[in-house]
Amino acid sequence: MEYRQLGASGFRIPVLSFGTATFGGGNEFFKAWGSTQVGEARHLIDICLEAGVNFFDTANGYSHGMAEKILGKALEGRRQEVLISTKATFPTGDGPNDYGSSRLHLTKACEDSLRRLGTDYIDVYHMHGFDSHTPVEETLRTLDNLVQSGKVRYIACSNFSGWHLMKSLSVSERYGWARYVGHQAYYSLANREFEWELMPLGLDQGVGTLVWSPLSAGLLSGKIRRGQPIPTESRLAQGGGQGPKVPDELLYNIIDALDEVAAETEKTVAQVALNWLLQRPTVVNLVVGARNEEQLRQNLAAVGWNLTPEQVAKLDAASATEPIYPYWHQRNFPMLQKNPL
């Protein structure tokens, strides 16, 4: 398994991590993702560890904390072998302080996650979203305190805008506090908006990208075909999709190109889509999920080989879209860009 540096830190993580949003099935939304319980979770974790994937991603909002509990139980006796990331910010209750990135909520959220996970430290602690109601200074001071106390090793963010992340990095630099070294972001062949601003920011500021939904909620799984209905057993058909709708013609053009490259490489469509991501700037890790052993083993086989430059170019062309302003205008002047993409 290949390991990469997480942003401007000394921390190395595998290029794949196992996402646990399929653990628990605590409500209708997460049931569409999966309802893995402790026994099956242990089995899937065994397969991951055999393949060198020792990084497990969860969140306190997945199935009302059930995903964290199941992961903690499944990892009993193996904590020193693994890396764990979890997240806070999204609601965990109905109270006025049961969400956000305030000192009060984050302190409690971290303690609750530690208890559910059965550990005394978290390797990567993400802010699951940006809280515009809490001063950035309050959030980052709280996170720095958690790092200094040993409860958190590294901090990262998720789903931030460019200015959210840049302001946060500036505040950390000003006060000498822990800084975000990773950004968990929505990115795939079918959703390339991440490249417009967040990728150049990551290159410039040393922020590594951990990709969530790298198969665009199953659109790039190989199950979707031009002129065919969505399979009833898929996550999409069961209401578990996320992200904006991808225009049909764009999606099918991407799938056609994936089919061609899959035939050339003797890999699956999903493996090709994942491998493409691992060759993109700033990408350090892909969070892959699986509802069963077959899906997991297929995803794990996306590493250990590389697409050719010609195959990458074919996929780039099929998935290209016109960026919104000001990015289309900026691309007219690549010689002025520090990190042209």
C-alpha positions in Angstrom: 0.0 0.0 0.0 1.3 3.4 -1.0 1.6 6.1 1.8 1.6 9.8 1.2 2.3 12.8 3.3 -0.8 14.6 4.6 -0.3 18.2 3.5 2.5 20.2 5.2 2.8 17.7 8.0 5.1 14.8 8.9 2.1 12.5 9.0 1.9 9.7 6.4 -1.4 8.0 5.6 -2.3 5.2 3.1 -3.8 6.4 -0.2 -7.0 4.5 0.7 -9.0 4.8 3.9 -12.2 2.8 4.7 -15.2 5.0 5.3 -17.8 3.9 7.9 -20.9 5.8 6.7 -22.3 2.3 5.9 -22.1 1.3 9.6 -25.3 1.3 11.7 -28.0 2.4 9.3 -29.4 4.6 12.0 -32.0 6.4 9.9 -33.6 6.3 6.4 -30.8 8.2 4.8 -28.0 6.1 6.2 -29.9 2.8 5.6 -29.6 3.5 1.9 -25.8 3.5 2.4 -25.7 0.4 4.5 -26.4 -1.1 7.9 -23.2 -2.9 8.8 -23.0 -4.2 12.4 -20.0 -5.1 14.5 -19.4 -8.7 13.2 -19.4 -7.7 9.6 -17.4 -4.6 10.4 -14.6 -6.7 12.0 -14.5 -8.8 8.9 -14.2 -5.8 6.6 -11.5 -4.3 8.8 -9.6 -7.6 8.6 -9.6 -7.4 4.8 -8.5 -3.7 4.9 -5.6 -4.5 7.3 -4.5 -7.4 5.1 -4.3 -5.0 2.2 -2.3 -2.4 4.1 -5.3 -0.1 4.6 -5.0 0.9 8.3 -6.9 4.2 8.1 -10.6 4.3 9.1 -12.8 7.4 8.6 -16.0 8.1 10.5 -18.1 11.0 11.9 -20.2 11.7 15.0 -23.1 12.4 12.7 -23.2 9.0 10.9 -26.3 7.2 12.2 -26.5 9.3 15.3 -23.0 8.2 16.5 -23.7 4.5 15.9 -20.9 4.3 13.2 -18.4 5.5 15.8 -19.6 2.9 18.3 -19.5 0.1 15.8 -16.0 1.1 14.6 -14.7 1.3 18.2 -16.1 -2.2 19.0 -14.7 -3.6 15.8 -11.2 -2.2 16.5 -11.0 -3.4 20.1 -7.5 -4.7 20.9 -6.1 -3.2 17.6 -5.9 0.5 18.3 -2.2 0.7 18.0 -2.4 -0.8 14.5 -4.7 1.7 13.0 -5.4 5.4 12.3 -8.8 6.9 13.0 -10.4 10.1 11.7 -13.7 11.5 12.8 -15.6 14.7 12.5 -17.7 17.2 14.4 -19.9 20.3 13.6 -23.1 18.8 12.3 -26.1 18.4 14.7 -25.9 15.7 17.4 -29.1 16.8 19.2 -32.0 19.3 19.2 -30.4 21.8 21.7 -29.1 25.2 20.7 -25.5 24.1 21.4 -25.8 20.6 19.9 -24.1 21.7 16.6 -21.5 24.0 15.3 -17.8 24.7 16.0 -18.0 26.6 19.2 -15.7 25.8 22.2 -18.6 24.3 24.1 -19.8 22.0 21.3 -16.4 20.9 20.1 -15.1 20.1 23.5 -18.2 17.9 24.2 -18.2 16.4 20.7 -14.6 15.4 21.0 -15.1 13.7 24.4 -18.2 11.9 23.1 -16.4 10.6 20.1 -13.5 9.4 22.2 -15.9 7.5 24.4 -17.8 6.0 21.5 -14.6 5.0 19.7 -13.1 3.5 22.9 -9.8 5.5 22.5 -8.0 8.3 24.2 -6.9 10.1 21.0 -8.1 10.8 17.5 -5.5 10.8 14.7 -7.3 13.3 12.4 -10.1 15.5 13.7 -12.2 17.2 10.9 -14.5 20.1 11.1 -17.3 18.5 9.0 -18.5 21.9 7.7 -17.8 25.6 8.3 -19.7 27.3 11.1 -20.3 30.9 10.1 -21.8 31.8 13.5 -18.6 31.0 15.5 -15.5 33.1 15.3 -12.7 31.3 13.5 -10.4 32.2 16.4 -12.7 30.4 18.9 -12.8 27.2 16.8 -9.0 27.0 16.1 -8.1 27.9 19.7 -10.3 25.0 20.8 -8.8 22.6 18.3 -5.3 23.7 19.3 -6.1 23.0 22.9 -7.3 19.5 21.9 -4.0 18.9 20.1 -2.0 20.2 23.0 -3.9 18.0 25.4 -3.0 14.9 23.3 -6.7 14.1 22.5 -6.2 15.0 18.8 -3.0 14.5 16.7 -3.9 16.5 13.5 -6.7 18.7 12.5 -8.5 18.9 9.1 -11.6 20.5 7.6 -14.3 19.3 5.2 -16.6 21.0 2.7 -15.0 24.4 3.2 -15.0 27.2 0.6 -11.7 28.7 -0.4 -12.1 31.7 1.8 -13.2 29.6 4.8 -10.0 27.6 4.5 -7.7 30.5 3.8 -9.0 32.6 6.7 -8.5 29.6 9.0 -5.0 29.0 7.9 -4.2 32.7 8.4 -5.6 32.7 11.9 -3.5 29.6 12.8 -0.4 31.2 11.4 -1.1 34.5 13.3 -1.3 32.8 16.7 1.0 29.8 16.2 -1.9 27.3 16.6 -2.4 23.9 15.0 -3.3 24.4 11.3 -5.5 22.4 9.0 -3.3 19.9 7.1 -6.1 18.2 5.2 -9.4 19.0 3.5 -11.9 16.2 3.0 -13.7 17.2 -0.1 -16.2 16.1 -2.7 -14.3 15.3 -5.9 -14.6 12.8 -8.8 -14.6 12.6 -12.6 -18.2 13.6 -12.5 -17.7 16.5 -10.0 -14.5 18.5 -10.8 -15.5 21.9 -9.2 -12.9 21.2 -6.5 -10.2 22.0 -9.1 -11.3 25.6 -9.6 -10.1 27.1 -6.3 -9.6 24.6 -3.6 -7.0 22.5 -5.4 -4.7 25.5 -6.2 -5.2 26.7 -2.6 -4.1 23.2 -1.4 -1.0 23.3 -3.6 -0.1 26.8 -2.4 -0.7 26.3 1.3 0.3 22.6 1.8 -3.2 21.2 2.4 -3.7 17.6 1.4 -7.0 16.4 -0.1 -8.9 13.4 1.3 -11.6 12.7 -1.2 -15.1 11.7 -0.1 -17.6 10.1 -2.5 -14.8 9.4 -5.1 -17.3 7.4 -7.2 -19.9 10.2 -7.1 -22.4 8.4 -4.9 -22.2 5.3 -7.2 -22.6 7.1 -10.5 -19.1 5.8 -11.5 -19.4 2.4 -9.9 -19.9 0.7 -13.3 -23.6 0.0 -12.6 -24.9 3.0 -14.5 -25.1 2.7 -18.3 -26.6 4.9 -21.1 -30.2 4.0 -21.7 -30.5 1.6 -18.8 -32.4 2.1 -15.5 -30.5 2.5 -12.3 -30.2 -0.9 -10.6 -32.8 -1.2 -7.8 -30.2 -2.5 -5.3 -27.9 0.5 -5.7 -27.5 3.3 -3.2 -28.8 5.8 -5.7 -32.0 3.9 -6.2 -32.6 3.7 -2.5 -32.2 7.4 -1.9 -28.6 7.6 -0.7 -27.2 9.9 -3.3 -25.5 13.2 -2.6 -24.3 16.1 -4.6 -25.9 18.0 -7.5 -27.3 16.2 -10.5 -24.8 15.5 -13.2 -26.1 16.3 -16.7 -26.9 13.0 -18.4 -24.8 13.6 -21.5 -21.8 14.6 -19.4 -22.2 11.5 -17.2 -22.6 9.1 -20.1 -19.6 10.6 -22.0 -17.5 10.0 -18.8 -18.8 6.4 -18.5 -18.1 5.7 -22.2 -14.5 6.9 -21.7 -14.2 4.8 -18.5 -15.4 1.8 -20.3 -12.8 2.3 -23.0 -10.0 2.7 -20.4 -11.3 -0.2 -18.3 -11.1 -2.5 -21.4 -7.5 -1.3 -22.1 -6.3 -1.8 -18.5 -8.4 -4.9 -17.7 -9.7 -3.1 -14.6 -13.2 -2.2 -13.6 -14.9 1.1 -14.3 -14.8 1.9 -10.6 -11.1 1.0 -10.3 -10.2 3.3 -13.2 -12.2 6.2 -11.7 -10.4 5.8 -8.4 -7.0 5.5 -10.0 -7.6 8.7 -12.0 -8.2 10.6 -8.7 -4.9 9.3 -7.2 -3.0 11.0 -10.0 -4.5 14.4 -9.3 -2.6 17.2 -7.6 -3.0 17.5 -3.8 -4.9 14.2 -3.5 -3.5 12.2 -0.6 -6.3 9.7 0.2 -9.6 8.4 -1.1 -12.3 7.4 1.4 -13.8 4.3 0.0 -16.9 2.6 1.5 -18.3 -0.9 1.0 -21.5 -2.6 2.0 -19.9 -6.1 1.5 -16.7 -7.9 1.0 -17.0 -8.0 -2.8 -17.3 -4.2 -3.1 -14.4 -3.7 -0.7 -12.0 -6.0 -2.5 -12.8 -4.3 -5.8 -12.1 -0.9 -4.4 -8.8 -2.0 -2.8 -7.7 -3.2 -6.2 -7.7 0.4 -7.5 -4.1 0.9 -6.3 -0.7 -0.7 -7.2 -0.9 0.4 -10.8 -1.3 3.6 -12.8 -3.2 4.9 -15.8 -1.0 6.0 -18.7 -0.8 9.8 -19.5 -2.9 9.1 -22.6 -5.6 7.4 -20.6 -5.6 10.2 -18.0 -6.0 12.7 -20.9 -8.9 10.7 -22.4 -10.7 10.9 -19.0 -9.9 14.5 -18.5 -11.4 15.4 -21.9 -14.6 13.4 -21.3 -15.2 15.0 -17.9 -14.2 18.6 -18.7 -16.8 21.3 -18.0 -16.7 25.1 -18.4 -15.9 26.6 -15.0 -18.0 29.5 -13.6 -16.7 33.0 -13.2 -14.1 34.1 -12.3 -12.4 30.8 -13.0 -13.0 30.7 -16.7 -11.6 34.2 -16.9 -8.5 33.3 -14.9 -7.8 30.3 -17.1 -7.3 32.7 -20.0 -4.0 33.8 -18.3 -2.2 30.6 -17.2 1.1 32.4 -17.4 0.0 34.5 -14.5 -1.0 31.6 -12.3 1.5 30.2 -9.7 -0.2 26.7 -10.0 -1.9 26.4 -13.3 -4.2 23.4 -13.6 
